[in-house]
Amino acid sequence: MADYSVEEGKSDVAMLNLNIQADMSPVFNWNVKQLFVYLVAEYSTMKNVVNQVVLWDKIIMREDSQVILEQ
């Protein structure tokens, strides 16, 4: 397992599995050349009312397969 510690000793590590399936082809038309798709987790803590972290992202080009199958 990789070592994700930092010198200050403050770090968070999470392991998760995603099973994402989406057909993005209806979004593409003559004016759309690429999409930036992302999954965000939002949570609150005592210090901050709103915290957000990007869990996954992908750039989809019109020429590429427009079906997302991430497991």
Backbone as a chain_set.jsonl record, in Angstrom:
{"seq": "MADYSVEEGKSDVAMLNLNIQADMSPVFNWNVKQLFVYLVAEYSTMKNVVNQVVLWDKIIMREDSQVILEQ", "coords": {"N": [[0.851, -1.195, 0.0], [0.476, 2.235, -0.727], [2.278, 5.003, 0.74], [0.757, 7.672, 2.138], [1.296, 9.693, 3.887], [2.047, 12.907, 5.358], [4.448, 15.47, 6.268], [3.479, 17.073, 8.373], [1.735, 15.38, 9.564], [-0.985, 15.335, 9.226], [-3.445, 14.003, 7.399], [-5.857, 12.62, 5.149], [-7.177, 9.562, 4.085], [-8.969, 7.697, 1.78], [-10.584, 4.847, 0.533], [-12.373, 3.726, -2.226], [-14.819, 2.209, -4.355], [-16.049, 2.728, -7.566], [-18.799, 2.418, -9.731], [-19.58, 3.426, -12.583], [-21.807, 4.154, -15.118], [-22.709, 5.582, -18.082], [-24.331, 7.07, -20.844], [-23.246, 9.435, -22.87], [-23.731, 10.372, -25.384], [-26.166, 11.678, -26.311], [-25.724, 14.312, -25.555], [-23.841, 15.438, -27.198], [-23.546, 17.507, -30.043], [-23.515, 19.524, -33.036], [-22.201, 21.681, -31.932], [-20.866, 20.92, -29.641], [-17.828, 19.811, -28.589], [-16.303, 18.592, -26.655], [-16.626, 17.142, -23.367], [-16.439, 17.772, -19.891], [-16.601, 15.713, -17.326], [-17.504, 15.082, -13.986], [-17.389, 13.784, -10.605], [-18.502, 14.779, -7.507], [-18.008, 14.928, -4.014], [-19.752, 16.168, -1.276], [-19.62, 17.608, 1.914], [-20.025, 18.449, 5.426], [-18.238, 19.97, 8.153], [-17.173, 20.688, 11.553], [-15.481, 22.854, 11.353], [-15.822, 23.879, 8.729], [-18.654, 24.782, 6.873], [-19.353, 23.923, 4.313], [-17.719, 21.542, 2.435], [-15.958, 20.358, -0.354], [-14.944, 17.776, -2.542], [-13.36, 16.449, -5.369], [-14.028, 13.337, -6.618], [-13.755, 11.802, -8.895], [-12.935, 12.256, -12.334], [-13.268, 12.989, -15.85], [-12.411, 13.612, -19.222], [-14.264, 13.797, -22.11], [-14.065, 13.346, -25.468], [-15.505, 14.289, -28.617], [-14.767, 12.588, -30.718], [-14.054, 10.266, -29.409], [-15.203, 7.263, -27.687], [-18.435, 7.707, -26.474], [-19.637, 6.613, -24.341], [-19.564, 6.028, -20.955], [-17.917, 3.785, -18.996], [-16.898, 3.009, -16.154], [-15.267, 1.122, -13.796]], "CA": [[0.0, 0.0, 0.0], [1.252, 3.473, -0.838], [2.362, 5.836, 1.934], [0.188, 8.987, 1.832], [1.497, 10.584, 5.022], [2.734, 14.177, 5.125], [5.309, 15.808, 7.399], [2.695, 17.609, 9.489], [0.997, 14.278, 10.171], [-2.416, 15.497, 8.999], [-3.87, 13.596, 6.07], [-7.012, 11.731, 5.085], [-7.108, 8.589, 3.012], [-10.216, 6.948, 1.607], [-10.604, 3.895, -0.574], [-13.74, 3.466, -2.65], [-15.029, 1.644, -5.678], [-17.132, 3.369, -8.31], [-19.31, 1.714, -10.894], [-20.262, 4.498, -13.304], [-22.209, 3.84, -16.483], [-23.501, 6.69, -18.62], [-24.245, 7.313, -22.278], [-23.204, 10.884, -23.041], [-23.898, 10.708, -26.799], [-27.216, 12.667, -26.589], [-25.261, 15.67, -25.247], [-23.02, 15.934, -28.301], [-24.184, 18.0, -31.261], [-22.551, 20.24, -33.884], [-21.524, 22.722, -31.17], [-20.19, 20.347, -28.471], [-16.672, 19.035, -29.025], [-15.816, 17.809, -25.53], [-17.303, 17.29, -22.081], [-15.676, 17.499, -18.685], [-17.547, 15.072, -16.428], [-16.867, 14.847, -12.698], [-18.2, 13.366, -9.463], [-18.086, 15.559, -6.349], [-18.582, 14.616, -2.7], [-19.921, 17.385, -0.479], [-19.856, 17.28, 3.321], [-19.79, 19.556, 6.359], [-17.472, 19.691, 9.365], [-17.302, 21.773, 12.54], [-14.678, 23.994, 10.909], [-16.36, 24.415, 7.484], [-20.033, 24.378, 6.597], [-19.366, 23.189, 3.051], [-16.457, 21.023, 1.914], [-16.167, 19.611, -1.584], [-13.77, 17.102, -3.073], [-13.627, 15.738, -6.627], [-13.677, 11.927, -6.476], [-13.477, 11.214, -10.21], [-13.206, 13.148, -13.468], [-12.922, 12.447, -17.166], [-12.698, 14.446, -20.387], [-14.791, 12.975, -23.196], [-13.991, 14.038, -26.747], [-16.53, 13.863, -29.573], [-14.244, 11.49, -31.528], [-13.907, 9.081, -28.572], [-16.436, 6.606, -27.282], [-19.186, 8.626, -25.617], [-20.243, 5.83, -23.269], [-18.668, 5.914, -19.818], [-17.998, 2.527, -18.254], [-15.808, 3.015, -15.177], [-15.488, 0.175, -12.705]], "C": [[0.887, 1.245, 0.0], [1.212, 4.256, 0.475], [1.896, 7.246, 1.581], [0.407, 9.985, 2.962], [2.242, 11.851, 4.582], [3.514, 14.53, 6.373], [4.533, 16.318, 8.606], [1.896, 16.521, 10.201], [-0.502, 14.366, 9.993], [-2.746, 15.111, 7.564], [-5.069, 12.666, 6.199], [-6.828, 10.81, 3.896], [-8.43, 7.849, 2.973], [-10.062, 6.025, 0.404], [-12.06, 3.656, -0.936], [-13.741, 2.879, -4.036], [-16.214, 2.337, -6.316], [-17.531, 2.48, -9.479], [-20.185, 2.715, -11.644], [-20.553, 4.038, -14.726], [-23.109, 4.968, -16.975], [-23.27, 6.808, -20.114], [-24.345, 8.818, -22.491], [-23.459, 11.311, -24.486], [-25.046, 11.688, -27.068], [-26.777, 14.12, -26.344], [-24.5, 16.272, -26.423], [-23.888, 16.348, -29.483], [-23.122, 18.757, -32.056], [-21.704, 21.24, -33.098], [-20.749, 22.19, -29.964], [-19.06, 19.45, -28.96], [-16.108, 18.172, -27.912], [-16.636, 18.108, -24.289], [-16.309, 17.03, -20.966], [-16.682, 16.989, -17.664], [-16.835, 14.798, -15.112], [-17.881, 14.475, -11.626], [-17.643, 14.048, -8.217], [-18.774, 15.031, -5.1], [-18.625, 15.918, -1.902], [-20.28, 16.986, 0.937], [-19.576, 18.5, 4.189], [-18.996, 19.051, 7.561], [-17.702, 20.824, 10.346], [-16.567, 23.027, 12.081], [-15.275, 24.664, 9.674], [-17.765, 23.884, 7.246], [-20.1, 23.531, 5.335], [-17.939, 22.82, 2.66], [-16.783, 20.227, 0.663], [-14.851, 18.999, -2.031], [-14.184, 16.348, -4.336], [-13.125, 14.309, -6.462], [-13.231, 11.304, -7.79], [-13.734, 12.263, -11.273], [-12.727, 12.504, -14.763], [-13.28, 13.48, -18.234], [-13.115, 13.516, -21.515], [-14.786, 13.816, -24.465], [-15.063, 13.482, -27.681], [-16.068, 12.65, -30.384], [-14.142, 10.181, -30.742], [-15.254, 8.408, -28.342], [-17.159, 7.503, -26.279], [-19.952, 7.893, -24.523], [-19.211, 5.652, -22.177], [-18.934, 4.585, -19.128], [-16.785, 2.48, -17.339], [-16.158, 2.051, -14.052], [-14.281, 0.114, -11.822]], "O": [[1.925, 1.28, 0.66], [0.238, 4.183, 1.225], [2.559, 7.943, 0.812], [-0.243, 11.031, 2.986], [2.959, 11.861, 3.581], [3.274, 13.953, 7.433], [4.897, 16.022, 9.744], [1.432, 16.726, 11.322], [-1.232, 13.549, 10.554], [-2.369, 15.811, 6.625], [-5.265, 12.015, 7.226], [-6.376, 11.231, 2.832], [-8.948, 7.425, 4.006], [-9.476, 6.399, -0.612], [-12.889, 3.41, -0.06], [-12.785, 3.032, -4.796], [-17.257, 2.514, -5.687], [-16.683, 1.868, -10.128], [-21.379, 2.835, -11.373], [-19.659, 3.59, -15.444], [-24.136, 5.271, -16.367], [-22.145, 6.662, -20.592], [-25.411, 9.405, -22.309], [-23.408, 12.504, -24.785], [-24.92, 12.488, -27.995], [-27.391, 15.05, -26.867], [-24.517, 17.488, -26.617], [-24.823, 15.649, -29.872], [-21.934, 18.63, -31.76], [-20.615, 21.609, -33.537], [-20.034, 22.959, -29.321], [-19.294, 18.459, -29.653], [-15.502, 17.134, -28.178], [-17.253, 19.165, -24.165], [-15.44, 16.167, -21.087], [-17.525, 17.75, -17.189], [-15.694, 14.337, -15.109], [-19.063, 14.803, -11.721], [-16.459, 13.915, -7.906], [-19.967, 14.726, -5.117], [-17.651, 16.67, -1.864], [-21.14, 16.131, 1.149], [-18.963, 19.467, 3.736], [-19.069, 17.88, 7.935], [-18.353, 21.814, 10.012], [-16.988, 24.141, 12.391], [-15.243, 25.89, 9.569], [-18.029, 22.692, 7.399], [-20.821, 22.534, 5.291], [-17.064, 23.682, 2.568], [-17.777, 19.501, 0.627], [-13.79, 19.612, -1.918], [-15.226, 15.693, -4.367], [-11.943, 14.088, -6.197], [-12.417, 10.38, -7.796], [-14.65, 13.074, -11.136], [-11.894, 11.598, -14.76], [-14.319, 14.136, -18.156], [-12.408, 12.561, -21.837], [-15.423, 14.867, -24.528], [-15.477, 12.331, -27.543], [-16.876, 11.779, -30.707], [-14.142, 9.102, -31.336], [-16.3, 8.915, -28.747], [-16.544, 8.0, -25.336], [-20.809, 8.474, -23.858], [-18.105, 5.179, -22.436], [-20.063, 4.304, -18.725], [-15.743, 1.953, -17.727], [-17.218, 2.157, -13.435], [-14.271, -0.631, -10.841]]}, "num_chains": 1, "name": "protein.A"}
